[in-house]
C-alpha cells in the first residue's frame, strides 16, 4: 500500500527563501508489519544472501563471553524500489543494499566515541550474482545480562516489515544553519505557530538520506577521516512519528495512529540511530550517532 506524507502546514522556503539552498531529499521507508521474500525490499525480513557466503558474525566482546554473535537483518533495499540514494550514486555494479547488526549494545571509539548500541554492517551487492540463496540463517544470541539490563532481544530484533518508499523534501535542523537565520526562524516560530523543528524541516521515522535532527544534543559535526563532512545515509528509528512529528503521519494511516512502532525496536532510548557516510565515497568507514 502506498504511503503519502501530508503537505507541510506552510511552504517554509516562501518564508525563508535562503533555505532553498539547503534542501535535501529523504526517502521515507514507511515500514509496516508484513511478510516478504528475499527478492523484495524489507526491514527485518529475509535477505537475498548467497548460500556459499558465510553469514556475518560480531566478534566484539559480549557480556556472556561466549564468542561471536550472528548478526540480525535490519534492512534490505533494492535499487528498483529506491533508485535514488540522496547524496550518492549506487556503487557501480550494485543494486542491493543489506544492513545487519549485532543485537547487543557495543561501544566502538573507532566508529564514534560516544555511541552505545547495536553496530550495523553494510553489504552492497549485485542481486543477479546471487543464484543459490541461504534460506535458514544461523540463530543469533543476546548477550545482554538481564539482571542489570533489559534483555537486548526486546530492543534490537525487528518485527518483519514490508516498506513503502516515498521521497520528501527536508531542511536542516536550526543548529546547522547560520546563527542569524536560526534566530529569525526561532523568532518567527514564536509568533506564527508551526514548529520548524517538528513540522517543517525533518521527517521522523526510518529513511534513506535527508537531514539529521539534533533534538537531544547540540549539533556536532561528524567528519570522515578524509576531512569531508559526513551525511546520514540511513536512519533507523524506534518510532515512525512519536514525539512531536504527528503532522508527518501518512494520510493512509489516519485516523488510526496506534501503529507508530511497527518495527518493535528501541534504539537510543526510544530514539533513532543514524548511519553517517562520506559524501565522497561509500567505501569510507561509516560513523554512528543516536538522538
Residue pairs with C-beta under 8 A, 6 or more apart in sequence:
1 32
1 164
1 252
2 164
2 166
2 252
3 28
3 30
3 32
3 164
3 166
3 250
3 252
3 253
4 166
4 250
4 251
4 252
5 28
5 166
5 168
5 203
5 248
5 250
5 251
6 247
6 248
6 249
6 250
6 251
8 194
8 199
8 200
8 247
9 193
9 194
9 199
9 200
9 247
10 194
10 200
12 19
12 171
12 196
12 200
12 201
13 19
13 20
13 23
13 171
15 188
16 181
16 184
16 185
16 188
18 181
19 171
19 177
19 181
22 171
22 172
22 176
22 177
22 211
23 169
23 170
23 171
24 86
24 87
24 169
24 170
24 171
24 172
24 209
24 210
24 211
25 84
25 86
25 167
25 168
25 169
25 170
25 209
25 210
26 86
26 167
26 168
26 169
26 170
26 202
26 203
26 207
26 208
26 209
26 210
26 211
27 82
27 84
27 86
27 165
27 166
27 167
27 207
27 208
27 209
27 210
28 165
28 166
28 167
28 168
28 203
28 205
28 206
28 207
29 43
29 75
29 77
29 163
29 164
29 165
29 205
29 206
29 207
29 208
30 163
30 164
30 165
30 166
30 205
30 206
30 240
30 250
31 43
31 44
31 161
31 162
31 163
31 206
31 240
31 262
31 263
32 161
32 162
32 163
32 164
32 259
32 262
33 159
33 160
33 161
33 259
33 262
34 160
34 161
34 162
35 45
35 160
35 162
36 42
36 45
36 46
36 160
36 162
37 45
37 46
38 46
38 47
38 48
38 49
38 76
38 133
39 48
40 76
40 78
40 162
41 76
41 77
41 78
41 81
41 82
41 162
41 163
41 165
42 73
42 75
42 76
42 160
42 161
42 162
42 163
43 74
43 75
43 76
43 158
43 160
43 161
43 163
43 206
43 263
44 72
44 73
44 74
44 157
44 158
44 159
44 160
44 161
44 263
45 73
45 76
45 160
45 161
45 162
46 73
46 76
46 135
47 73
47 76
47 98
47 100
47 134
47 137
48 76
48 96
48 98
48 125
48 127
48 130
48 133
49 55
49 98
49 130
49 133
49 134
49 137
50 129
50 130
50 131
50 132
50 133
50 134
51 132
51 133
51 134
51 135
52 132
53 134
55 70
55 71
55 134
55 137
55 138
56 70
56 71
56 100
56 121
56 123
57 68
57 69
57 70
57 71
58 68
58 69
58 70
58 71
58 102
58 104
58 106
58 119
59 68
60 102
60 106
60 108
60 119
62 69
62 104
62 141
62 143
63 104
63 143
63 144
63 145
64 141
64 143
64 145
66 141
66 143
69 102
69 103
69 104
69 140
69 141
69 143
70 137
70 138
70 139
70 140
70 141
71 100
71 101
71 102
71 121
71 140
72 100
72 101
72 102
72 103
72 140
72 156
72 157
72 158
73 98
73 99
73 100
73 137
73 158
74 99
74 100
74 101
74 120
74 158
74 236
75 97
75 98
75 99
75 206
75 234
75 236
76 96
76 97
76 98
76 99
77 96
77 97
77 163
77 165
77 208
78 95
78 96
78 127
79 90
79 94
79 95
79 96
80 95
81 163
81 165
82 165
82 208
84 167
84 209
85 208
85 209
85 233
86 208
86 209
86 210
87 209
87 231
87 233
87 277
87 279
88 233
88 277
88 279
88 282
90 124
91 124
91 282
91 283
93 126
94 124
94 125
94 126
95 125
95 126
95 127
96 124
96 125
96 126
96 127
97 122
97 123
97 124
97 125
98 122
98 123
98 125
99 120
99 121
99 122
99 123
99 234
99 275
100 120
100 121
100 123
101 118
101 119
101 120
101 121
101 156
102 118
102 119
102 140
103 118
103 140
103 142
103 152
103 153
103 155
103 156
103 157
104 118
104 142
104 143
104 144
104 152
104 156
105 116
105 117
105 118
105 144
105 149
105 152
106 116
106 117
106 118
106 119
107 115
107 116
108 115
108 119
110 285
111 119
111 285
111 286
111 287
111 288
112 222
112 287
112 288
112 289
115 288
115 289
115 290
116 290
117 267
117 268
117 273
117 288
117 290
118 156
118 267
118 273
119 288
120 234
120 236
120 273
120 275
120 286
120 288
122 275
122 286
124 282
140 157
142 151
142 152
142 153
143 152
144 150
144 151
144 152
154 266
155 265
155 266
155 267
156 265
156 267
157 264
157 265
158 263
158 264
158 265
159 262
159 263
159 264
161 262
161 263
163 206
165 208
166 250
168 203
168 210
170 201
170 202
170 203
170 210
170 211
171 200
171 201
171 202
171 211
172 201
172 202
172 211
173 197
173 201
173 202
173 211
173 212
173 213
173 214
173 215
173 219
174 182
174 185
174 186
174 196
174 197
174 201
175 182
175 214
175 218
175 219
176 211
176 214
176 219
177 185
185 196
188 196
189 195
189 196
194 200
195 244
197 213
197 215
197 244
198 244
198 245
198 247
199 245
199 247
201 211
202 210
202 211
202 212
202 213
203 210
203 245
203 248
204 237
204 239
204 240
204 241
204 242
204 243
204 245
204 248
205 235
205 237
205 239
205 240
205 241
205 245
205 248
206 234
206 235
206 236
206 237
206 240
206 263
207 234
207 235
207 237
208 233
208 234
208 235
209 231
209 232
209 233
210 232
210 235
211 232
212 232
212 235
212 274
212 276
212 289
212 291
213 272
213 291
214 220
214 291
215 291
216 271
216 291
217 291
221 229
222 229
222 230
222 276
222 287
222 289
223 229
223 230
224 230
224 278
224 280
224 284
224 285
224 287
225 284
225 285
226 278
226 280
226 281
226 284
228 278
228 279
228 280
229 279
230 276
230 277
230 278
230 279
230 287
231 276
231 277
231 279
232 274
232 275
232 276
232 277
233 275
233 276
233 277
233 282
233 286
234 274
234 275
235 272
235 273
235 274
235 275
236 265
236 267
236 272
236 273
236 274
236 275
237 267
237 271
237 272
237 273
238 261
238 263
238 265
238 266
238 267
238 268
238 270
238 271
238 272
239 260
239 261
239 270
240 249
240 259
240 260
240 261
240 262
241 248
241 249
241 257
241 260
242 260
242 261
242 270
246 257
249 257
253 259
267 273
267 290
268 290
268 291
269 290
271 290
271 291
272 290
272 291
273 288
273 289
273 290
274 288
274 289
274 290
274 291
275 286
275 287
275 288
276 286
276 287
276 288
276 289
277 284
277 286
278 284
